[in-house]
Amino acid sequence: MRRFAQTHRLALLTAVGAAVALIAVGQRTPADVDEGFYAIAAELVAHGRLPYRDYFYPQAPYLPFLLAPVAAVASRFVIERVVFSLLGAITAGLIAHGVKRDTDSGLAAVTAAALFTLNELTWQWFPSIRPYAPAALCIVGATLLVSAPKRPSLARAALAGALAGVVGGLRLLLLPFVGAIVAAVWLRGARFALLRALAVTVLMRVTLWAPGNQQLQTARWTIPIALLVVAAGPAWRERAKRGALTLAGAIAALLPLAALFRMAPEGFLFGNLAFHANRVTGTWAADQAPWWAQRSTYIHGLFGIVSMNHLSAFAPELIVLSLLSGFALLARPARQTIAPSLAAASVVLAALVPFPVIEHYFTPAVPVLALLAGLGLGHLDRALRGPLAPRLALPVCLLALHLVIGYPSFHRRWREGLYGDFRLHAFRPRRLDYAAAQVRMVARRHPGPVLALWPGSALGLGPRMLPGTENHFARQAPIPLGDAALRDRLHIATADDVRDAVIAQTPSVVTIDREVEHMGVDEFRVLLERCGYRVESEARGVLVVYARVEAPGDECSRAR
């Protein structure tokens, strides 16, 4: 252990510093609305219930299983945010380790980790209870395994593939990373490897950016060409063996996902494909813009030409990392740059596939871009061998630029709790845990189902939630009116189902919280009062807790 600490001292110290920063930010910034259903999903898994089979879950399934041990011990926002912050800190340590290993520059290593930690997407989304922190950790881990000084052994190739498979199981949108890491392993030792990697990136772009109904048809010819690009040349058999083992590792890691699909194919396909396809289609219809026009808008936003979702620092920070990454590709050996460049390309290209494009889709690309940027800085540091002052100038300027660019956005979230037009200063982790504690206190006095229209309000009460309401997106599901059998199979309660449940006095406890705004707060309060529910507790600014204490009045039955 002592030898390990001495060898990896810089990475350990960097990880500790990143942990302090991310934990501090994670405990202060408001919780995203989706964190509630992720936390509840983990709680349900801890109690033996499976996504798709037992409850509606509109994402890839691995996060609830990874978080379930934490939820089983203490299902709290504060604790779970600390866990995700630590995953981000480990990622920062791995970035520092990779840069130091390949450049022998401690200055470049620390700067790369700091650029990652200070990035707006990092401090905003890595502490968040979302798939990004574990997915990015696996991405960086697989990338470092593939880009090690020695060619990856068969075992390391398989492990890199397994990590890539886990990434896909955390977020299906990141499945292209599997192809990227297989290509990176296959290209180790090939001639003109960087040019081949560029060709693979172009083929990936052609496939992923094809219109949705043409992607499979496009893949029929792009994948064979990509295989030819990576396989041709000397030592093709040995390289193919490693590539095949990497792919086998990824397939093995995706077997649990296949098992969940087999248990509940309809729920799996609806949660991961049909539900999101309907949202995308609805967006197109609302915008009345062709797909190519929207693509142009998002590309402009990526380069900072137009704003996207009120994030001031996203575009310029990504440009800084991309420029340094480009320098690394020109200056560093192919062995060091193939894997991170393919990884970053796979994430960025996939993030531009859905509509509307959201900034946080790019979050997993930040650590691999920071790794590439560190390699570029390491090359410069080596070229400037001499006094420390000139070597410090560029890293200090880069970090100062990051702070200047990101401060306005950081201030809005840290001090004011602003997310676009929403003021969420009351929804910080401690306040949310206090609010959930109020709901649990009321629920202990009133046995029966709990209706929390925002699932995070019922943290600690997951198994008692009214069936079909474990995920607030269920109320937006495209279910045909009157198709109760389909709703039951998919475990979905629509807004009308929620209203009918209140009229029937099915839930014993009901919370009016952040998601009730979509149903009409005043109307919902009146309905609760008419149906025998009274206020039992309150967390100011977060929620009001109602309990069923009286028989429903005549006006309740007439509300149908």
C-alpha positions in Angstrom: 0.0 0.0 0.0 2.9 2.4 0.8 4.5 1.7 -2.5 1.3 2.3 -4.3 0.8 5.6 -2.5 4.3 6.7 -3.3 4.0 5.8 -7.0 0.6 7.4 -7.4 1.0 10.3 -4.9 0.2 13.0 -7.4 -3.0 11.2 -8.6 -4.1 10.6 -5.0 -3.5 14.3 -4.0 -5.3 15.5 -7.1 -8.3 13.2 -6.3 -8.5 14.5 -2.8 -8.5 18.1 -4.0 -11.2 17.3 -6.6 -13.2 15.5 -3.9 -13.2 18.5 -1.6 -14.3 20.8 -4.5 -17.0 18.6 -5.9 -18.5 17.6 -2.6 -18.7 21.3 -1.6 -20.4 22.2 -4.9 -22.6 19.1 -4.8 -24.0 19.9 -1.4 -24.7 23.5 -2.3 -26.2 23.4 -5.8 -29.9 22.6 -6.3 -31.0 19.1 -7.2 -32.0 18.5 -10.8 -35.6 17.2 -11.1 -34.5 13.9 -12.6 -32.4 13.0 -9.5 -35.6 12.1 -7.7 -36.5 9.3 -10.0 -33.0 7.9 -10.1 -32.8 7.8 -6.3 -36.2 6.2 -6.0 -35.3 3.6 -8.7 -32.2 2.6 -6.7 -34.3 2.3 -3.6 -36.8 0.0 -5.4 -33.9 -2.2 -6.7 -32.6 -2.4 -3.1 -36.1 -3.8 -2.2 -36.0 -6.4 -5.0 -38.0 -4.6 -7.7 -36.6 -4.4 -11.2 -36.9 -1.6 -13.7 -39.3 -2.2 -16.7 -40.7 -5.4 -15.1 -41.9 -3.7 -11.9 -41.9 0.0 -12.6 -41.6 2.5 -15.4 -38.0 3.6 -16.0 -37.2 5.7 -19.1 -33.4 5.2 -19.1 -30.7 2.5 -19.4 -30.9 0.2 -16.3 -27.5 0.0 -14.7 -27.5 3.1 -12.5 -30.2 1.9 -10.0 -28.2 -1.3 -9.5 -24.9 0.6 -8.9 -26.6 2.9 -6.5 -28.8 0.3 -4.7 -26.2 -0.6 -2.0 -26.0 3.0 -1.0 -29.8 3.4 -1.1 -30.2 0.2 1.1 -28.0 1.8 3.8 -29.2 5.4 3.6 -31.4 6.8 0.9 -30.5 10.4 1.2 -29.7 13.2 -1.3 -26.7 14.4 0.8 -25.1 10.9 1.0 -25.7 9.9 -2.6 -24.4 13.2 -3.9 -21.2 12.6 -1.9 -20.9 9.2 -3.5 -21.2 10.7 -7.0 -18.8 13.5 -6.1 -16.2 10.9 -5.1 -16.6 9.1 -8.4 -15.9 12.4 -10.1 -12.8 12.9 -7.9 -11.5 9.4 -8.8 -11.9 10.4 -12.4 -9.8 13.5 -11.8 -7.1 11.4 -10.2 -7.1 9.0 -13.2 -6.7 11.9 -15.5 -3.7 13.2 -13.6 -2.3 9.7 -13.5 -2.7 9.2 -17.3 -1.1 12.6 -18.1 1.8 12.0 -15.7 2.4 8.5 -17.0 2.6 9.6 -20.6 4.3 13.0 -20.3 6.3 12.8 -17.0 5.0 16.3 -16.3 3.3 16.8 -12.9 2.4 20.3 -13.9 0.5 19.2 -16.9 -1.2 16.4 -14.9 -2.5 18.7 -12.2 -3.6 21.3 -14.8 -5.5 18.7 -16.8 -7.3 17.5 -13.6 -8.1 21.1 -12.7 -9.4 21.9 -16.1 -11.7 18.9 -15.7 -12.8 19.8 -12.2 -13.5 23.5 -13.0 -15.4 22.7 -16.1 -19.1 23.8 -15.8 -20.4 20.4 -17.0 -18.2 18.7 -14.4 -19.1 20.7 -11.3 -22.8 20.8 -12.3 -23.4 17.2 -13.3 -20.8 15.0 -11.7 -22.1 15.4 -8.2 -25.7 15.0 -9.5 -27.5 11.6 -9.1 -27.3 10.8 -12.8 -25.3 8.3 -14.9 -22.6 10.7 -15.8 -20.1 10.3 -13.0 -19.9 6.4 -13.1 -20.0 6.5 -16.9 -17.2 9.0 -17.2 -15.1 7.0 -14.7 -15.5 3.9 -16.8 -14.7 5.8 -20.0 -11.5 7.2 -18.5 -10.5 3.8 -17.0 -11.0 2.0 -20.3 -9.1 4.7 -22.2 -6.1 4.5 -19.9 -6.1 0.7 -20.2 -6.0 0.9 -23.9 -3.4 3.7 -24.1 -0.9 2.2 -21.6 2.8 2.2 -22.7 2.7 -1.5 -23.4 0.2 -2.9 -25.7 -2.8 -4.1 -23.6 -2.7 -7.7 -22.7 -5.6 -9.9 -23.6 -6.9 -9.5 -20.0 -6.7 -5.7 -20.1 -8.3 -5.6 -23.5 -11.2 -7.6 -22.2 -11.4 -5.4 -19.1 -11.5 -2.3 -21.2 -14.3 -3.8 -23.2 -16.2 -4.6 -20.1 -15.9 -1.0 -18.8 -17.2 0.1 -22.2 -20.2 -2.2 -21.9 -21.0 -0.8 -18.5 -20.9 2.7 -20.0 -23.6 1.6 -22.5 -25.6 0.0 -19.7 -25.6 3.3 -17.8 -26.8 5.3 -20.8 -27.7 3.8 -24.1 -26.8 7.0 -25.8 -23.2 6.2 -25.0 -23.2 2.8 -26.8 -21.0 4.2 -29.6 -18.2 4.3 -27.0 -18.1 0.5 -27.3 -17.2 0.8 -30.9 -14.6 3.5 -30.2 -12.8 1.4 -27.5 -12.8 -1.7 -29.7 -11.3 0.3 -32.6 -8.7 1.9 -30.3 -7.5 -1.6 -29.1 -7.5 -2.9 -32.7 -5.4 0.0 -33.9 -2.6 -0.4 -31.4 0.4 -1.3 -33.4 -1.1 -0.5 -36.8 0.5 1.8 -39.4 -1.0 5.2 -39.9 -3.1 4.6 -36.8 -4.1 8.2 -36.3 -5.3 8.5 -39.9 -7.3 5.3 -39.4 -8.8 6.6 -36.2 -9.9 9.8 -38.0 -11.5 7.6 -40.7 -13.4 5.7 -38.0 -14.6 9.0 -36.6 -15.9 10.1 -40.0 -17.7 6.8 -40.4 -19.2 7.2 -36.9 -20.3 10.7 -37.8 -22.0 9.5 -41.0 -23.8 6.8 -39.1 -24.9 8.7 -36.0 -26.0 11.8 -37.8 -28.1 10.1 -40.4 -31.8 10.7 -39.9 -33.2 8.3 -37.2 -35.0 6.1 -39.7 -31.9 5.6 -41.8 -29.2 4.9 -39.1 -29.5 1.1 -39.3 -29.4 1.2 -43.1 -26.3 3.4 -43.0 -24.6 1.2 -40.4 -24.9 -1.8 -42.8 -22.1 -0.3 -44.9 -20.2 2.0 -42.5 -19.5 -0.8 -40.0 -17.9 -3.2 -42.6 -15.8 -0.3 -43.9 -14.7 0.6 -40.3 -13.7 -3.0 -39.7 -11.7 -3.0 -42.8 -10.0 0.3 -41.8 -8.9 -1.0 -38.4 -8.1 -4.5 -39.4 -6.0 -4.1 -42.6 -2.2 -4.1 -42.3 0.7 -5.9 -40.6 0.0 -8.1 -37.5 -3.7 -8.0 -38.3 -4.3 -11.4 -36.6 -2.8 -10.4 -33.2 -4.6 -7.0 -33.3 -7.8 -8.7 -34.3 -7.6 -11.1 -31.3 -7.3 -8.2 -28.9 -10.1 -6.3 -30.6 -12.4 -9.4 -30.5 -11.6 -9.9 -26.8 -12.5 -6.2 -26.2 -15.8 -6.7 -27.9 -16.4 -9.9 -26.0 -15.8 -8.0 -22.7 -18.3 -5.4 -23.8 -20.9 -8.0 -24.7 -20.4 -9.8 -21.3 -21.0 -6.5 -19.5 -24.2 -5.9 -21.4 -25.6 -9.3 -20.6 -27.6 -8.1 -17.6 -29.2 -5.5 -19.8 -30.2 -8.3 -22.2 -31.6 -10.2 -19.3 -33.8 -7.2 -18.3 -35.0 -6.9 -21.8 -35.9 -10.6 -21.9 -37.9 -10.2 -18.6 -39.9 -7.2 -19.8 -39.3 -6.5 -23.5 -42.3 -4.2 -23.9 -41.3 -2.1 -20.9 -37.7 -2.0 -21.9 -38.4 -0.9 -25.5 -41.0 1.7 -24.4 -38.8 3.2 -21.7 -35.6 3.4 -23.7 -36.9 4.0 -27.3 -40.6 4.7 -27.8 -41.0 7.1 -24.9 -38.1 9.3 -26.0 -39.0 9.0 -29.7 -42.4 10.5 -28.9 -40.8 13.4 -27.0 -38.4 14.0 -30.0 -41.3 13.9 -32.5 -43.3 16.3 -30.3 -40.3 18.7 -30.3 -40.0 18.6 -34.0 -43.7 19.3 -34.5 -43.6 22.2 -32.0 -40.6 23.8 -33.6 -41.8 23.4 -37.1 -38.2 23.1 -38.3 -36.5 20.4 -40.5 -33.9 18.2 -38.8 -31.1 19.8 -40.7 -32.0 23.3 -39.6 -32.1 22.1 -35.9 -28.7 20.4 -36.4 -27.3 23.7 -37.6 -28.6 25.4 -34.5 -27.1 22.9 -32.2 -23.7 23.0 -34.0 -23.7 26.8 -33.7 -24.5 26.4 -30.0 -21.7 24.0 -29.5 -19.3 26.6 -30.8 -20.8 29.4 -28.8 -22.4 31.2 -31.7 -25.9 30.9 -30.1 -26.8 30.2 -26.5 -28.2 26.8 -25.5 -30.2 26.5 -22.3 -28.7 29.6 -20.6 -25.3 28.0 -20.0 -22.6 30.7 -20.4 -19.5 28.6 -19.9 -20.3 25.4 -21.8 -19.2 26.4 -25.3 -16.0 28.4 -24.6 -14.7 25.9 -22.0 -15.3 23.1 -24.5 -13.5 25.1 -27.2 -10.4 25.5 -25.0 -10.2 21.8 -24.2 -10.7 21.0 -27.9 -7.9 23.3 -29.0 -5.5 21.8 -26.6 -6.7 18.3 -27.6 -6.0 19.1 -31.2 -2.5 20.2 -30.3 -2.0 16.9 -28.5 -3.0 15.0 -31.6 -0.3 16.8 -33.6 2.4 16.6 -31.0 2.0 13.3 -29.1 2.6 9.7 -30.2 -0.4 7.9 -31.7 -0.4 5.4 -28.8 -1.3 8.1 -26.3 -3.9 9.9 -28.3 -5.9 7.3 -30.3 -8.1 6.0 -27.4 -9.0 9.4 -25.9 -9.7 11.0 -29.2 -12.0 8.2 -30.3 -13.7 8.2 -26.9 -14.3 12.0 -27.1 -15.5 11.7 -30.7 -17.9 8.9 -29.9 -19.5 10.9 -27.0 -19.7 14.2 -28.8 -21.2 12.7 -31.9 -23.7 10.7 -30.0 -24.7 13.7 -27.9 -25.7 15.5 -31.1 -28.0 12.7 -32.2 -31.2 13.4 -30.1 -33.4 16.4 -30.4 -33.5 18.6 -28.5 -29.7 18.5 -27.8 -29.1 19.3 -24.1 -25.7 20.5 -22.8 -25.3 17.8 -20.2 -25.3 15.1 -22.9 -21.7 16.3 -23.5 -20.6 15.7 -19.9 -18.8 12.3 -20.4 -16.7 13.9 -23.1 -15.1 16.4 -20.7 -12.7 14.0 -18.9 -11.3 12.5 -22.1 -10.9 16.0 -23.6 -9.1 17.1 -20.4 -6.9 14.0 -20.7 -6.0 15.0 -24.3 -5.5 18.6 -23.2 -3.1 17.4 -20.5 -1.1 15.5 -23.1 -0.8 18.7 -25.2 0.3 20.7 -22.1 2.8 18.0 -21.2 4.4 18.3 -24.6 4.7 22.1 -24.2 6.1 21.7 -20.7 8.7 19.3 -22.0 9.6 21.8 -24.7 10.0 24.6 -22.2 12.3 22.7 -19.8 14.0 25.3 -17.7 12.8 27.9 -15.1 9.5 27.2 -13.5 8.0 30.7 -14.2 7.6 30.4 -18.0 6.3 26.9 -17.6 3.7 28.0 -15.1 2.4 30.8 -17.3 0.2 28.8 -19.7 -1.4 26.6 -17.1 -2.1 29.6 -14.8 -3.6 31.5 -17.7 -5.8 28.6 -18.7 -7.1 28.0 -15.2 -7.7 31.8 -14.8 -9.6 31.8 -18.1 -11.8 28.9 -16.9 -12.6 30.7 -13.7 -13.5 34.0 -15.5 -15.6 32.2 -18.1 -17.4 30.0 -15.6 -17.9 32.4 -12.7 -21.3 34.0 -13.8 -22.9 30.6 -14.3 -21.4 29.3 -11.1 -22.7 32.3 -9.2 -26.2 31.9 -10.5 -26.3 28.3 -9.3 -24.3 28.5 -6.1 -25.8 31.7 -4.7 -29.2 32.1 -6.3 -30.1 28.5 -7.4 -31.1 29.6 -10.9 -31.5 27.2 -13.7 -32.7 29.1 -16.7 -36.0 30.7 -15.6 -36.4 28.4 -12.6 -35.4 29.6 -9.1 -34.5 26.4 -7.2 -32.6 27.8 -4.2 -34.8 25.8 -1.8 -34.1 22.5 -3.6 -30.6 22.0 -2.2 -29.8 18.5 -0.9 -30.1 19.2 2.8 -33.5 20.9 2.3 -34.7 18.0 0.2 -33.7 15.5 2.8 -35.5 17.5 5.4 -38.6 17.6 3.2 -38.4 13.8 2.6 -38.1 13.3 6.4 -41.3 15.3 6.9 -43.1 13.0 4.4 -41.7 9.9 6.1 -42.9 11.2 9.5 -46.5 11.7 8.2 -46.4 8.4 6.4 -45.6 6.6 9.6 -48.8 7.9 11.1 -50.9 7.1 8.0 -50.2 3.7 6.6 -51.0 3.2 2.9 -49.7 4.3 -0.5 -47.8 7.5 -0.8 -48.4 9.8 -3.8 -45.4 12.1 -4.4 -45.7 13.7 -7.8 -42.0 14.4 -7.7 -40.5 11.0 -6.6 -37.7 12.7 -4.7 -40.2 13.8 -2.1 -40.8 10.1 -1.1 -37.1 9.2 -0.6 -37.1 6.4 1.9 -40.6 5.4 1.0 -40.0 3.9 -2.5 -41.9 0.6 -1.9 -44.9 2.5 -0.6 -45.3 4.8 -3.6 -48.6 4.6 -5.5 -48.0 2.1 -8.3 -47.3 3.9 -11.6 -46.0 7.1 -10.0 -42.4 6.0 -9.2 -41.3 8.2 -12.2 -42.8 11.6 -12.8 -42.2 11.3 -16.6 -44.9 8.6 -16.6 -47.5 11.3 -16.8 -46.1 12.4 -20.1 -46.1 8.9 -21.6 -47.8 8.6 -25.0 -50.5 6.1 -23.9 -53.7 6.0 -26.0 -56.7 7.2 -24.0 -58.7 4.3 -22.5 -55.9 1.7 -23.0 -55.8 0.7 -19.3 -54.2 -2.7 -20.0 -51.2 -1.0 -21.7 -50.8 1.4 -18.8 -50.8 -1.5 -16.4 -48.3 -3.5 -18.4 -46.0 -0.5 -18.5 -46.6 0.5 -14.9 -47.7 4.0 -15.8 -50.1 6.3 -14.0 -51.2 9.2 -16.2 -52.3 12.6 -14.8 -56.0 11.4 -15.1 -55.0 8.2 -13.1 -53.5 10.4 -10.4 -56.6 12.5 -10.2 -58.8 9.4 -10.0 -56.7 7.9 -7.3 -57.1 11.0 -5.1 -60.9 11.0 -5.7 -61.0 7.3 -4.7 -58.8 8.2 -1.6 -56.3 5.5 -2.6 -53.2 7.3 -1.3 -52.9 7.9 2.4 -50.3 10.6 2.0 -50.0 13.2 -0.9 -47.3 15.8 -1.4 -47.7 19.0 -3.3 -44.2 19.7 -4.6 -42.3 20.9 -7.6 -44.0 18.7 -10.1 -47.6 19.7 -9.2 -47.0 22.9 -11.1 -47.6 20.9 -14.3 -51.0 19.8 -13.1 -52.2 23.1 -11.7 -51.4 23.7 -8.0 -54.6 25.5 -7.0 -56.9 23.1 -8.7 -55.0 20.1 -7.1 -55.2 21.7 -3.6 -59.0 22.1 -4.0 -59.4 18.5 -5.1 -57.4 17.3 -2.1 -59.5 19.4 0.3 -62.8 18.1 -1.2 -61.6 14.5 -1.0 -60.8 14.5 2.7 -57.1 15.4 2.7 -55.7 17.9 5.2 -52.3 19.5 5.6 -50.1 17.5 8.1 -46.7 19.0 7.6 -44.7 21.4 5.4 -41.1 22.1 4.3 -41.2 25.8 3.4 -40.4 26.4 -0.3 -40.2 22.7 -1.1 -43.4 20.8 -0.4 -46.7 20.5 1.6 -47.7 17.1 3.0 -51.4 16.2 3.0 -52.9 13.1 4.7 -56.2 11.4 4.3 -58.1 12.2 7.5 -61.7 12.6 6.6 -64.4 11.0 4.4 -64.7 12.5 1.0 -67.4 15.1 0.5 -70.1 15.0 -2.2 -68.1 17.5 -4.3 -65.2 14.9 -4.5 -67.3 12.3 -6.3 -68.7 15.0 -8.6 -65.1 15.9 -9.6 -64.9 12.8 -11.8 
